[in-house]
Amino acid sequence: MLKTEEQTALDISWVRDQFPSLTQTENGRPAVFLDGPGGTQVPQRVIDAITNYLKQSNANTGGAYASSRRTDAMIAEARSAMADFMGCDSDEIVFGPNMTTLTFALSRAIGRTLGPGNEIVLTHLDHDANVSPWRALEERGVTIRFVDIDESDCTLDMADLARKVTGHTRIVCVGYASNAVGTINNVKQVVRIAHDAGALVFIDAVHYGPHGLIDVRDLGCDFLACSTYKFFGPHMGVLYGKREHLKRLQPYKVRANTDAIPNRWEWGTLNHECIAGITACVEYIADLGRHANPAAVDRRAAIIAAYEAIHAYEHSLLERMIRGLKQIPHLAIYGISDPNRLDQRCPTFAVRIEGHTPLELATKLGDRGFFTWDGNYYALNLTERLNVESTGGFLRIGLVHYNTAEEIDALLAALKEIAA
Ligand SMILES: Cc1ncc(COP(=O)(O)O)c(C=O)c1O
């Protein structure tokens, strides 16, 4: 870990210069991308890596010729980049089309070992991609138990989780952070509770990925999935699995897949051009870290430095947003809004304004150049639990480290005007 004294602040103009799409305008105004939770913008180097792969190395894998060999090498490089990103070894990294598909693949493989009497623990805070793949195992007689939330701040009820995890539990599936209300869960504690009961842990880190460092060894989790398009990369999913589990479980696969890991988990032809973009995306994050702390000795250290800089910068955005949102009449914030607890949330805000549907708000903001989201964003358990599903869900404003204080001030002014 790098020392805090060595840390320098995030260089926002360097950051914004990396992302060509941030200069777009909408109806004559600067476009403000507040839709990061649905997918972030990408730096130029990701676009270049995808284009260059298609120009110079486009081929299938395993062929006895140059562009195929370059493709094999490129995939190995991307795997090593993702291993540095997650804090694990390359053979524990599985690529797939997206997190949902990978989670279904994993649930089907784990499901082959489960039956009546076995239980799976899920939560009301999670995206449906960490719910439906596990609920599908009910057809095998598996029982699903749901952990509730504290409605007042949309945090996970850890006492309820501790009650629901028993000797019957085979796997606990929990999100690292909520894509709707921004809550960061204490996943390390979840791992402890689950492992004490002899259960596995699957973590959905899709929403956490752009905001916080992932360290699977430190967490001790068995599986963790994320999506590179949520952290400045191409539309792809990545699964980490502990080596012993990836070897032990029996995924459904074609005969031509070997039994070696990770190959037995990756079926058919992958999206090579996007995999080329993944290395560039990890390198962008590492360069951000090197920029913040030139003393970072290797790529993992640079990634750690990047997230320290991102965390400090996003904290200031979070404070500004919470302060401003609280001044807008008739606006309700769902999730943690106590300024002393901002470390327990991401800068992702679910709000409602009395007298306006979330769709109306998102449309009016969209016309003014602010790209936000409305609805449930597949966090369906939560919108149902909070009784907002039938009235349009929430307006979601999602900040990442390429957003600025000026963008926040402009958004707050627009919201105030729309709410009046
Ligand atoms: C928290 C969370 N989990 C899972 C997903 C699904 O990811 P993917 O689109 O890669 O399947 C999303 C997508 O929005 C998400 O926000």
The ligand as an ORCA input file, in Angstrom:
! r2SCAN-3c Opt
* xyz 0 1
  C     -24.793     -3.687     -9.749
  C     -24.928     -4.312    -11.098
  N     -24.844     -5.636    -11.206
  C     -24.948     -6.269    -12.388
  C     -25.184     -5.572    -13.545
  C     -25.295     -6.328    -14.833
  O     -24.104     -6.167    -15.530
  P     -23.981     -6.609    -17.063
  O     -24.665     -5.579    -17.872
  O     -22.499     -6.666    -17.302
  O     -24.620     -7.943    -17.189
  C     -25.296     -4.185    -13.493
  C     -25.604     -3.409    -14.707
  O     -26.134     -2.338    -14.652
  C     -25.164     -3.546    -12.237
  O     -25.245     -2.216    -12.130
*
